Amino acid sequence: MRRRRKRKRLLLLLIIGFLAFLFIRSDWIGKWMYPIHYQADIRASALNYDLDPLLIAAIIRVETNYSTGKDSKKGALGLMQIMPDTADWVIQKAGFSNVSEDTLRHRADVSIQIGSWYLSSLHRQFDGNTTVVVAAYNAGPGNVSKWLNNGTWDGTKQSVSDIPYGETRHYVQRVFYYYNKYKQLYPDFAEQEVG
């Protein structure tokens, strides 16, 4: 009986110690729960296209959770889930060579570069309004322009609930949720040298 109580106390102390360790090292748990894979590729594309690397990471997290080789039900390809027509347009406009649907689908660096170039293009099109850019990445720039022009949505984070597509509303909210998590857990990520 006495031995059993000692074991229970020891087990309780171990559990308390483990929980205290987790509390103290909560950044470690946060980074485990919210990892950023392909950091060098994300930083390189962010630098090349003047983007926030945390935004690229958040979009990848929402699109594929860093899994290559995925195709969406609608046909989007790769880590950043680019539609084939959009990818073809980006490849032509940016002058990329040797990019096929297969490389876009399976190579993280290619998907990040194509997706980042497209994000940069949307940033220019929508005057750097990141909330609008994220919505356009999901719903397409034509739809978002229509919503802005006819007053359906004013393009602010505060009025995301006015976005008429439920999928896009949810998408914008999720991207900014992960963006804020990443900003908290990886404050130096944007400032790190590429290389």
C-alpha positions in Angstrom: 0.0 0.0 0.0 2.8 2.4 0.9 4.7 1.6 -2.2 1.7 2.3 -4.3 1.3 5.8 -2.7 4.9 6.5 -3.4 4.6 5.5 -7.0 1.5 7.7 -7.3 3.3 10.7 -5.8 6.3 10.1 -8.0 4.1 9.9 -11.1 2.2 13.1 -10.0 5.5 14.9 -9.5 6.7 13.8 -12.9 3.5 15.0 -14.5 3.7 18.3 -12.7 7.4 18.7 -13.7 6.6 17.8 -17.3 3.7 20.4 -17.4 6.0 23.0 -15.8 8.6 22.3 -18.5 6.0 22.6 -21.2 4.8 25.9 -19.7 8.3 27.3 -19.6 9.1 26.1 -23.1 5.8 27.1 -24.6 7.6 28.6 -27.6 9.0 25.1 -28.4 5.5 23.6 -28.3 4.2 26.5 -30.4 6.8 25.9 -33.0 6.1 22.2 -32.9 2.4 22.9 -33.5 2.9 25.7 -36.0 6.1 24.8 -38.0 7.4 26.6 -41.0 9.0 24.3 -43.5 11.0 25.3 -46.5 12.2 28.4 -44.7 15.1 29.1 -47.1 12.8 28.9 -50.1 10.2 31.1 -48.5 12.8 33.7 -47.5 14.4 33.8 -50.9 11.0 34.3 -52.7 9.9 36.9 -50.1 13.2 38.8 -50.7 12.9 38.5 -54.5 9.3 39.7 -54.7 9.3 42.1 -51.7 6.8 40.1 -49.6 6.4 39.2 -46.0 7.8 35.7 -45.6 5.3 35.0 -42.8 2.4 35.8 -45.2 3.8 33.2 -47.7 4.2 30.7 -44.8 0.6 31.3 -43.6 -0.8 30.8 -47.1 1.1 27.6 -47.5 -0.1 26.4 -44.1 -3.7 27.0 -45.1 -3.4 25.7 -48.7 -1.5 22.4 -48.1 0.0 22.4 -44.6 3.4 22.1 -46.3 2.6 18.9 -48.2 3.8 18.7 -51.8 2.1 16.7 -54.5 -1.4 17.8 -53.7 -4.1 18.7 -56.2 -7.3 20.4 -55.0 -10.7 19.3 -56.1 -10.8 22.3 -58.3 -7.4 21.4 -59.9 -5.0 23.7 -58.0 -1.5 22.4 -57.9 1.5 22.3 -55.6 2.4 23.6 -52.2 0.7 27.0 -52.8 -2.2 25.5 -54.8 -2.0 27.5 -58.0 -4.6 26.9 -60.7 -3.0 25.7 -63.9 -4.2 28.7 -65.9 -2.8 31.1 -63.3 0.5 29.2 -63.3 0.7 29.4 -67.1 0.1 33.1 -66.9 2.7 33.6 -64.2 5.2 31.5 -66.1 4.7 33.5 -69.2 4.7 37.0 -67.5 7.6 36.2 -65.2 9.6 34.5 -67.9 10.1 31.3 -65.9 11.5 28.4 -67.9 11.4 24.6 -67.4 8.3 24.7 -65.2 5.7 22.0 -65.8 2.6 21.0 -63.9 4.7 18.2 -62.5 7.5 20.4 -61.2 4.9 22.8 -59.8 3.1 19.9 -58.1 6.1 18.2 -56.6 8.9 20.8 -56.1 8.3 23.1 -53.1 10.8 25.7 -54.4 9.1 26.0 -57.7 5.6 26.3 -56.1 6.8 28.9 -53.6 8.4 30.9 -56.4 5.4 30.8 -58.7 3.0 31.5 -55.8 5.1 34.3 -54.4 5.4 36.0 -57.9 1.6 35.8 -58.1 1.2 37.3 -54.6 3.5 40.1 -55.5 1.5 40.8 -58.7 -1.7 40.9 -56.5 0.0 43.3 -54.1 0.7 45.7 -57.0 -2.8 45.3 -58.4 -4.4 46.0 -55.1 -2.1 48.7 -53.8 -0.5 46.6 -51.1 -3.8 45.9 -49.2 -2.8 42.5 -47.8 -6.3 41.6 -46.8 -7.6 42.2 -50.3 -4.5 40.3 -51.7 -5.3 37.2 -49.6 -8.9 37.3 -50.6 -7.9 37.6 -54.3 -5.4 34.7 -53.9 -8.4 32.6 -53.0 -11.3 33.9 -55.0 -9.5 35.5 -57.9 -8.7 39.2 -58.6 -11.8 39.6 -60.8 -14.2 38.6 -58.1 -12.5 40.7 -55.5 -12.4 43.8 -57.8 -16.1 43.3 -58.4 -16.9 43.2 -54.6 -14.8 46.3 -54.0 -16.2 48.2 -57.0 -19.9 47.5 -56.2 -19.5 48.1 -52.5 -20.1 44.5 -51.4 -16.9 44.6 -49.4 -14.7 47.5 -48.4 -11.4 45.5 -48.4 -10.7 45.8 -44.6 -10.0 43.0 -42.1 -12.8 44.4 -39.9 -15.4 43.7 -42.6 -14.2 40.3 -43.8 -17.7 39.1 -42.8 -19.0 41.0 -45.8 -17.1 38.9 -48.3 -19.9 37.1 -50.2 -18.1 33.8 -50.6 -18.0 31.7 -47.4 -14.9 29.8 -48.5 -13.0 33.1 -49.1 -14.2 34.6 -45.8 -13.0 31.5 -43.9 -9.8 31.5 -46.0 -8.9 35.1 -45.1 -9.6 34.5 -41.5 -7.4 31.3 -41.4 -4.5 32.9 -43.2 -4.4 35.8 -40.8 -4.8 33.4 -37.8 -1.7 31.5 -38.9 0.1 34.8 -39.9 -0.4 36.1 -36.3 0.7 32.8 -34.8 3.9 32.8 -37.0 4.5 36.5 -36.1 4.4 35.6 -32.4 6.5 32.4 -32.7 9.0 33.5 -35.4 9.6 37.2 -34.8 13.1 37.1 -36.4 12.1 35.0 -39.5 11.6 38.0 -41.8 14.9 39.5 -40.8 17.1 36.4 -41.3 19.6 36.3 -44.1 18.8 34.2 -47.2 21.4 31.6 -47.8 
